Amino acid sequence: MAIRKAALACTVCGSRNYTITPTEKGRTERLEVKKFCRYCGKHTLHKETK
């Protein structure tokens, strides 16, 4: 069984700063979290990518 990984990308600069392992199997929406982006230097919205 392979472990599925997803990345969180900054919506401002587009860099993929964080990786997560999603635990919910029936989820259809992508995760959106406000996290710190070290390239922008501030807290921005990060969205889940593959």
CHARMM internal coordinates of N, CA and C (Angstrom, degrees):
IC EDIT
DIST 1 N 1 CA 1.4429
DIST 1 CA 1 C 1.5299
ANGL 1 N 1 CA 1 C 108.75
DIST 1 C 2 N 1.3143
ANGL 1 CA 1 C 2 N 116.13
DIHE 1 N 1 CA 1 C 2 N 125.43
DIST 2 N 2 CA 1.4556
ANGL 1 C 2 N 2 CA 121.53
DIHE 1 CA 1 C 2 N 2 CA -177.83
DIST 2 CA 2 C 1.5231
ANGL 2 N 2 CA 2 C 110.32
DIHE 1 C 2 N 2 CA 2 C -87.06
DIST 2 C 3 N 1.3139
ANGL 2 CA 2 C 3 N 115.85
DIHE 2 N 2 CA 2 C 3 N 142.67
DIST 3 N 3 CA 1.4599
ANGL 2 C 3 N 3 CA 121.21
DIHE 2 CA 2 C 3 N 3 CA 176.79
DIST 3 CA 3 C 1.5177
ANGL 3 N 3 CA 3 C 107.96
DIHE 2 C 3 N 3 CA 3 C -84.96
DIST 3 C 4 N 1.3242
ANGL 3 CA 3 C 4 N 115.56
DIHE 3 N 3 CA 3 C 4 N 124.97
DIST 4 N 4 CA 1.4476
ANGL 3 C 4 N 4 CA 120.66
DIHE 3 CA 3 C 4 N 4 CA -179.24
DIST 4 CA 4 C 1.5213
ANGL 4 N 4 CA 4 C 109.65
DIHE 3 C 4 N 4 CA 4 C -85.40
DIST 4 C 5 N 1.3192
ANGL 4 CA 4 C 5 N 116.81
DIHE 4 N 4 CA 4 C 5 N 133.35
DIST 5 N 5 CA 1.4561
ANGL 4 C 5 N 5 CA 121.42
DIHE 4 CA 4 C 5 N 5 CA 178.78
DIST 5 CA 5 C 1.5189
ANGL 5 N 5 CA 5 C 108.88
DIHE 4 C 5 N 5 CA 5 C -121.66
DIST 5 C 6 N 1.3125
ANGL 5 CA 5 C 6 N 115.26
DIHE 5 N 5 CA 5 C 6 N 149.84
DIST 6 N 6 CA 1.4571
ANGL 5 C 6 N 6 CA 121.82
DIHE 5 CA 5 C 6 N 6 CA 175.47
DIST 6 CA 6 C 1.5219
ANGL 6 N 6 CA 6 C 107.62
DIHE 5 C 6 N 6 CA 6 C -135.36
DIST 6 C 7 N 1.3139
ANGL 6 CA 6 C 7 N 115.92
DIHE 6 N 6 CA 6 C 7 N 154.23
DIST 7 N 7 CA 1.4611
ANGL 6 C 7 N 7 CA 120.86
DIHE 6 CA 6 C 7 N 7 CA 179.83
DIST 7 CA 7 C 1.5167
ANGL 7 N 7 CA 7 C 109.12
DIHE 6 C 7 N 7 CA 7 C -110.47
DIST 7 C 8 N 1.3295
ANGL 7 CA 7 C 8 N 115.66
DIHE 7 N 7 CA 7 C 8 N 151.60
DIST 8 N 8 CA 1.4560
ANGL 7 C 8 N 8 CA 121.55
DIHE 7 CA 7 C 8 N 8 CA 173.66
DIST 8 CA 8 C 1.5231
ANGL 8 N 8 CA 8 C 107.29
DIHE 7 C 8 N 8 CA 8 C -106.16
DIST 8 C 9 N 1.3351
ANGL 8 CA 8 C 9 N 116.20
DIHE 8 N 8 CA 8 C 9 N 120.25
DIST 9 N 9 CA 1.4637
ANGL 8 C 9 N 9 CA 121.31
DIHE 8 CA 8 C 9 N 9 CA -177.72
DIST 9 CA 9 C 1.5239
ANGL 9 N 9 CA 9 C 110.21
DIHE 8 C 9 N 9 CA 9 C -107.81
DIST 9 C 10 N 1.3095
ANGL 9 CA 9 C 10 N 115.95
DIHE 9 N 9 CA 9 C 10 N 140.18
DIST 10 N 10 CA 1.4621
ANGL 9 C 10 N 10 CA 122.65
DIHE 9 CA 9 C 10 N 10 CA 177.69
DIST 10 CA 10 C 1.5282
ANGL 10 N 10 CA 10 C 109.03
DIHE 9 C 10 N 10 CA 10 C -68.18
DIST 10 C 11 N 1.3391
ANGL 10 CA 10 C 11 N 116.33
DIHE 10 N 10 CA 10 C 11 N 135.34
DIST 11 N 11 CA 1.4611
ANGL 10 C 11 N 11 CA 119.35
DIHE 10 CA 10 C 11 N 11 CA -179.72
DIST 11 CA 11 C 1.5232
ANGL 11 N 11 CA 11 C 112.42
DIHE 10 C 11 N 11 CA 11 C -79.83
DIST 11 C 12 N 1.3367
ANGL 11 CA 11 C 12 N 117.73
DIHE 11 N 11 CA 11 C 12 N -15.10
DIST 12 N 12 CA 1.4613
ANGL 11 C 12 N 12 CA 121.17
DIHE 11 CA 11 C 12 N 12 CA -179.05
DIST 12 CA 12 C 1.5262
ANGL 12 N 12 CA 12 C 110.84
DIHE 11 C 12 N 12 CA 12 C -86.18
DIST 12 C 13 N 1.3410
ANGL 12 CA 12 C 13 N 116.92
DIHE 12 N 12 CA 12 C 13 N -56.14
DIST 13 N 13 CA 1.4686
ANGL 12 C 13 N 13 CA 119.89
DIHE 12 CA 12 C 13 N 13 CA -175.96
DIST 13 CA 13 C 1.5292
ANGL 13 N 13 CA 13 C 112.97
DIHE 12 C 13 N 13 CA 13 C -102.63
DIST 13 C 14 N 1.3467
ANGL 13 CA 13 C 14 N 118.25
DIHE 13 N 13 CA 13 C 14 N -16.95
DIST 14 N 14 CA 1.4570
ANGL 13 C 14 N 14 CA 121.46
DIHE 13 CA 13 C 14 N 14 CA 177.07
DIST 14 CA 14 C 1.5128
ANGL 14 N 14 CA 14 C 115.54
DIHE 13 C 14 N 14 CA 14 C 86.69
DIST 14 C 15 N 1.3258
ANGL 14 CA 14 C 15 N 118.45
DIHE 14 N 14 CA 14 C 15 N 1.58
DIST 15 N 15 CA 1.4621
ANGL 14 C 15 N 15 CA 119.86
DIHE 14 CA 14 C 15 N 15 CA -179.21
DIST 15 CA 15 C 1.5236
ANGL 15 N 15 CA 15 C 110.32
DIHE 14 C 15 N 15 CA 15 C -76.28
DIST 15 C 16 N 1.3285
ANGL 15 CA 15 C 16 N 115.35
DIHE 15 N 15 CA 15 C 16 N 144.27
DIST 16 N 16 CA 1.4577
ANGL 15 C 16 N 16 CA 121.32
DIHE 15 CA 15 C 16 N 16 CA 179.59
DIST 16 CA 16 C 1.5174
ANGL 16 N 16 CA 16 C 108.37
DIHE 15 C 16 N 16 CA 16 C -93.21
DIST 16 C 17 N 1.3454
ANGL 16 CA 16 C 17 N 115.61
DIHE 16 N 16 CA 16 C 17 N 103.09
DIST 17 N 17 CA 1.4629
ANGL 16 C 17 N 17 CA 121.17
DIHE 16 CA 16 C 17 N 17 CA -171.23
DIST 17 CA 17 C 1.5202
ANGL 17 N 17 CA 17 C 113.89
DIHE 16 C 17 N 17 CA 17 C -97.23
DIST 17 C 18 N 1.3235
ANGL 17 CA 17 C 18 N 119.07
DIHE 17 N 17 CA 17 C 18 N -28.46
DIST 18 N 18 CA 1.4513
ANGL 17 C 18 N 18 CA 122.16
DIHE 17 CA 17 C 18 N 18 CA -173.21
DIST 18 CA 18 C 1.5208
ANGL 18 N 18 CA 18 C 110.34
DIHE 17 C 18 N 18 CA 18 C -129.61
DIST 18 C 19 N 1.3459
ANGL 18 CA 18 C 19 N 116.83
DIHE 18 N 18 CA 18 C 19 N 149.16
DIST 19 N 19 CA 1.4592
ANGL 18 C 19 N 19 CA 121.87
DIHE 18 CA 18 C 19 N 19 CA 172.36
DIST 19 CA 19 C 1.5233
ANGL 19 N 19 CA 19 C 108.39
DIHE 18 C 19 N 19 CA 19 C -119.25
DIST 19 C 20 N 1.3233
ANGL 19 CA 19 C 20 N 115.97
DIHE 19 N 19 CA 19 C 20 N 144.05
DIST 20 N 20 CA 1.4570
ANGL 19 C 20 N 20 CA 121.90
DIHE 19 CA 19 C 20 N 20 CA -179.60
DIST 20 CA 20 C 1.5198
ANGL 20 N 20 CA 20 C 108.88
DIHE 19 C 20 N 20 CA 20 C -133.64
DIST 20 C 21 N 1.3307
ANGL 20 CA 20 C 21 N 115.44
DIHE 20 N 20 CA 20 C 21 N 161.08
DIST 21 N 21 CA 1.4614
ANGL 20 C 21 N 21 CA 121.21
DIHE 20 CA 20 C 21 N 21 CA 171.48
DIST 21 CA 21 C 1.5228
ANGL 21 N 21 CA 21 C 106.64
DIHE 20 C 21 N 21 CA 21 C -116.81
DIST 21 C 22 N 1.3219
ANGL 21 CA 21 C 22 N 117.92
DIHE 21 N 21 CA 21 C 22 N 104.49
DIST 22 N 22 CA 1.4631
ANGL 21 C 22 N 22 CA 121.20
DIHE 21 CA 21 C 22 N 22 CA -177.66
DIST 22 CA 22 C 1.5255
ANGL 22 N 22 CA 22 C 111.04
DIHE 21 C 22 N 22 CA 22 C -63.24
DIST 22 C 23 N 1.3299
ANGL 22 CA 22 C 23 N 117.02
DIHE 22 N 22 CA 22 C 23 N 135.96
DIST 23 N 23 CA 1.4523
ANGL 22 C 23 N 23 CA 121.67
DIHE 22 CA 22 C 23 N 23 CA -178.16
DIST 23 CA 23 C 1.5236
ANGL 23 N 23 CA 23 C 112.55
DIHE 22 C 23 N 23 CA 23 C -102.95
DIST 23 C 24 N 1.3191
ANGL 23 CA 23 C 24 N 117.70
DIHE 23 N 23 CA 23 C 24 N -24.69
DIST 24 N 24 CA 1.4614
ANGL 23 C 24 N 24 CA 120.79
DIHE 23 CA 23 C 24 N 24 CA -179.13
DIST 24 CA 24 C 1.5192
ANGL 24 N 24 CA 24 C 109.44
DIHE 23 C 24 N 24 CA 24 C -84.24
DIST 24 C 25 N 1.3349
ANGL 24 CA 24 C 25 N 116.75
DIHE 24 N 24 CA 24 C 25 N 126.06
DIST 25 N 25 CA 1.4597
ANGL 24 C 25 N 25 CA 119.88
DIHE 24 CA 24 C 25 N 25 CA -175.97
DIST 25 CA 25 C 1.5200
ANGL 25 N 25 CA 25 C 113.17
DIHE 24 C 25 N 25 CA 25 C -86.40
DIST 25 C 26 N 1.3341
ANGL 25 CA 25 C 26 N 119.00
DIHE 25 N 25 CA 25 C 26 N -33.39
DIST 26 N 26 CA 1.4519
ANGL 25 C 26 N 26 CA 121.65
DIHE 25 CA 25 C 26 N 26 CA -175.83
DIST 26 CA 26 C 1.5091
ANGL 26 N 26 CA 26 C 114.61
DIHE 25 C 26 N 26 CA 26 C -91.81
DIST 26 C 27 N 1.3159
ANGL 26 CA 26 C 27 N 117.18
DIHE 26 N 26 CA 26 C 27 N 13.62
DIST 27 N 27 CA 1.4681
ANGL 26 C 27 N 27 CA 121.39
DIHE 26 CA 26 C 27 N 27 CA -176.79
DIST 27 CA 27 C 1.5215
ANGL 27 N 27 CA 27 C 110.32
DIHE 26 C 27 N 27 CA 27 C -76.60
DIST 27 C 28 N 1.3504
ANGL 27 CA 27 C 28 N 116.76
DIHE 27 N 27 CA 27 C 28 N 134.04
DIST 28 N 28 CA 1.4587
ANGL 27 C 28 N 28 CA 120.66
DIHE 27 CA 27 C 28 N 28 CA 179.31
DIST 28 CA 28 C 1.5302
ANGL 28 N 28 CA 28 C 112.25
DIHE 27 C 28 N 28 CA 28 C -109.42
DIST 28 C 29 N 1.3417
ANGL 28 CA 28 C 29 N 117.45
DIHE 28 N 28 CA 28 C 29 N -27.33
DIST 29 N 29 CA 1.4648
ANGL 28 C 29 N 29 CA 120.04
DIHE 28 CA 28 C 29 N 29 CA 179.35
DIST 29 CA 29 C 1.5249
ANGL 29 N 29 CA 29 C 110.17
DIHE 28 C 29 N 29 CA 29 C -83.22
DIST 29 C 30 N 1.3085
ANGL 29 CA 29 C 30 N 115.15
DIHE 29 N 29 CA 29 C 30 N 152.56
DIST 30 N 30 CA 1.4592
ANGL 29 C 30 N 30 CA 119.72
DIHE 29 CA 29 C 30 N 30 CA 176.86
DIST 30 CA 30 C 1.5177
ANGL 30 N 30 CA 30 C 109.89
DIHE 29 C 30 N 30 CA 30 C -86.94
DIST 30 C 31 N 1.3197
ANGL 30 CA 30 C 31 N 115.67
DIHE 30 N 30 CA 30 C 31 N 146.22
DIST 31 N 31 CA 1.4501
ANGL 30 C 31 N 31 CA 122.49
DIHE 30 CA 30 C 31 N 31 CA -176.65
DIST 31 CA 31 C 1.5237
ANGL 31 N 31 CA 31 C 110.66
DIHE 30 C 31 N 31 CA 31 C -72.01
DIST 31 C 32 N 1.3371
ANGL 31 CA 31 C 32 N 116.90
DIHE 31 N 31 CA 31 C 32 N 136.27
DIST 32 N 32 CA 1.4580
ANGL 31 C 32 N 32 CA 123.02
DIHE 31 CA 31 C 32 N 32 CA 175.54
DIST 32 CA 32 C 1.5224
ANGL 32 N 32 CA 32 C 107.95
DIHE 31 C 32 N 32 CA 32 C -127.40
DIST 32 C 33 N 1.3322
ANGL 32 CA 32 C 33 N 116.81
DIHE 32 N 32 CA 32 C 33 N 120.83
DIST 33 N 33 CA 1.4584
ANGL 32 C 33 N 33 CA 122.37
DIHE 32 CA 32 C 33 N 33 CA -176.45
DIST 33 CA 33 C 1.5260
ANGL 33 N 33 CA 33 C 108.32
DIHE 32 C 33 N 33 CA 33 C -135.35
DIST 33 C 34 N 1.3356
ANGL 33 CA 33 C 34 N 116.03
DIHE 33 N 33 CA 33 C 34 N 143.10
DIST 34 N 34 CA 1.4540
ANGL 33 C 34 N 34 CA 120.02
DIHE 33 CA 33 C 34 N 34 CA 175.05
DIST 34 CA 34 C 1.5209
ANGL 34 N 34 CA 34 C 107.86
DIHE 33 C 34 N 34 CA 34 C -89.49
DIST 34 C 35 N 1.3504
ANGL 34 CA 34 C 35 N 117.00
DIHE 34 N 34 CA 34 C 35 N 114.00
DIST 35 N 35 CA 1.4587
ANGL 34 C 35 N 35 CA 122.32
DIHE 34 CA 34 C 35 N 35 CA -176.93
DIST 35 CA 35 C 1.5293
ANGL 35 N 35 CA 35 C 109.06
DIHE 34 C 35 N 35 CA 35 C -134.09
DIST 35 C 36 N 1.3402
ANGL 35 CA 35 C 36 N 114.97
DIHE 35 N 35 CA 35 C 36 N 168.66
DIST 36 N 36 CA 1.4623
ANGL 35 C 36 N 36 CA 120.54
DIHE 35 CA 35 C 36 N 36 CA -179.16
DIST 36 CA 36 C 1.5221
ANGL 36 N 36 CA 36 C 110.17
DIHE 35 C 36 N 36 CA 36 C -81.49
DIST 36 C 37 N 1.3135
ANGL 36 CA 36 C 37 N 116.74
DIHE 36 N 36 CA 36 C 37 N 129.84
DIST 37 N 37 CA 1.4683
ANGL 36 C 37 N 37 CA 122.76
DIHE 36 CA 36 C 37 N 37 CA 175.41
DIST 37 CA 37 C 1.5202
ANGL 37 N 37 CA 37 C 107.77
DIHE 36 C 37 N 37 CA 37 C -104.57
DIST 37 C 38 N 1.3251
ANGL 37 CA 37 C 38 N 116.49
DIHE 37 N 37 CA 37 C 38 N 119.33
DIST 38 N 38 CA 1.4669
ANGL 37 C 38 N 38 CA 119.11
DIHE 37 CA 37 C 38 N 38 CA -177.04
DIST 38 CA 38 C 1.5234
ANGL 38 N 38 CA 38 C 112.17
DIHE 37 C 38 N 38 CA 38 C -73.98
DIST 38 C 39 N 1.3291
ANGL 38 CA 38 C 39 N 118.20
DIHE 38 N 38 CA 38 C 39 N -19.03
DIST 39 N 39 CA 1.4584
ANGL 38 C 39 N 39 CA 120.49
DIHE 38 CA 38 C 39 N 39 CA 178.49
DIST 39 CA 39 C 1.5302
ANGL 39 N 39 CA 39 C 111.47
DIHE 38 C 39 N 39 CA 39 C -81.63
DIST 39 C 40 N 1.3379
ANGL 39 CA 39 C 40 N 117.05
DIHE 39 N 39 CA 39 C 40 N -36.99
DIST 40 N 40 CA 1.4652
ANGL 39 C 40 N 40 CA 121.20
DIHE 39 CA 39 C 40 N 40 CA 176.19
DIST 40 CA 40 C 1.5224
ANGL 40 N 40 CA 40 C 111.16
DIHE 39 C 40 N 40 CA 40 C -81.94
DIST 40 C 41 N 1.3399
ANGL 40 CA 40 C 41 N 117.05
DIHE 40 N 40 CA 40 C 41 N -28.28
DIST 41 N 41 CA 1.4553
ANGL 40 C 41 N 41 CA 121.74
DIHE 40 CA 40 C 41 N 41 CA -179.88
DIST 41 CA 41 C 1.5177
ANGL 41 N 41 CA 41 C 114.00
DIHE 40 C 41 N 41 CA 41 C 81.44
DIST 41 C 42 N 1.3525
ANGL 41 CA 41 C 42 N 117.09
DIHE 41 N 41 CA 41 C 42 N 19.20
DIST 42 N 42 CA 1.4621
ANGL 41 C 42 N 42 CA 120.34
DIHE 41 CA 41 C 42 N 42 CA 179.56
DIST 42 CA 42 C 1.5330
ANGL 42 N 42 CA 42 C 109.84
DIHE 41 C 42 N 42 CA 42 C -153.71
DIST 42 C 43 N 1.3241
ANGL 42 CA 42 C 43 N 116.23
DIHE 42 N 42 CA 42 C 43 N 171.76
DIST 43 N 43 CA 1.4507
ANGL 42 C 43 N 43 CA 121.69
DIHE 42 CA 42 C 43 N 43 CA 177.68
DIST 43 CA 43 C 1.5293
ANGL 43 N 43 CA 43 C 108.80
DIHE 42 C 43 N 43 CA 43 C -78.73
DIST 43 C 44 N 1.3329
ANGL 43 CA 43 C 44 N 116.00
DIHE 43 N 43 CA 43 C 44 N 124.77
DIST 44 N 44 CA 1.4566
ANGL 43 C 44 N 44 CA 121.84
DIHE 43 CA 43 C 44 N 44 CA 179.69
DIST 44 CA 44 C 1.5146
ANGL 44 N 44 CA 44 C 109.18
DIHE 43 C 44 N 44 CA 44 C -133.70
DIST 44 C 45 N 1.3213
ANGL 44 CA 44 C 45 N 116.29
DIHE 44 N 44 CA 44 C 45 N 167.77
DIST 45 N 45 CA 1.4486
ANGL 44 C 45 N 45 CA 121.79
DIHE 44 CA 44 C 45 N 45 CA 177.68
DIST 45 CA 45 C 1.5284
ANGL 45 N 45 CA 45 C 109.48
DIHE 44 C 45 N 45 CA 45 C -76.46
DIST 45 C 46 N 1.3276
ANGL 45 CA 45 C 46 N 116.56
DIHE 45 N 45 CA 45 C 46 N 130.96
DIST 46 N 46 CA 1.4549
ANGL 45 C 46 N 46 CA 122.58
DIHE 45 CA 45 C 46 N 46 CA 177.83
DIST 46 CA 46 C 1.5226
ANGL 46 N 46 CA 46 C 108.19
DIHE 45 C 46 N 46 CA 46 C -116.12
DIST 46 C 47 N 1.3322
ANGL 46 CA 46 C 47 N 117.05
DIHE 46 N 46 CA 46 C 47 N 134.36
DIST 47 N 47 CA 1.4587
ANGL 46 C 47 N 47 CA 122.26
DIHE 46 CA 46 C 47 N 47 CA 179.99
DIST 47 CA 47 C 1.5214
ANGL 47 N 47 CA 47 C 110.07
DIHE 46 C 47 N 47 CA 47 C -115.00
DIST 47 C 48 N 1.3168
ANGL 47 CA 47 C 48 N 115.04
DIHE 47 N 47 CA 47 C 48 N 149.81
DIST 48 N 48 CA 1.4682
ANGL 47 C 48 N 48 CA 121.56
DIHE 47 CA 47 C 48 N 48 CA -178.41
DIST 48 CA 48 C 1.5289
ANGL 48 N 48 CA 48 C 110.83
DIHE 47 C 48 N 48 CA 48 C -73.32
DIST 48 C 49 N 1.3273
ANGL 48 CA 48 C 49 N 115.91
DIHE 48 N 48 CA 48 C 49 N 134.29
DIST 49 N 49 CA 1.4634
ANGL 48 C 49 N 49 CA 122.89
DIHE 48 CA 48 C 49 N 49 CA 174.12
DIST 49 CA 49 C 1.5171
ANGL 49 N 49 CA 49 C 107.61
DIHE 48 C 49 N 49 CA 49 C -127.23
DIST 49 C 50 N 1.3179
ANGL 49 CA 49 C 50 N 116.62
DIHE 49 N 49 CA 49 C 50 N 174.61
DIST 50 N 50 CA 1.4628
ANGL 49 C 50 N 50 CA 119.93
DIHE 49 CA 49 C 50 N 50 CA 179.31
DIST 50 CA 50 C 1.5052
ANGL 50 N 50 CA 50 C 111.97
DIHE 49 C 50 N 50 CA 50 C -90.26
END
COOR INIT
IC SEED 1 N 1 CA 1 C
IC BUILD
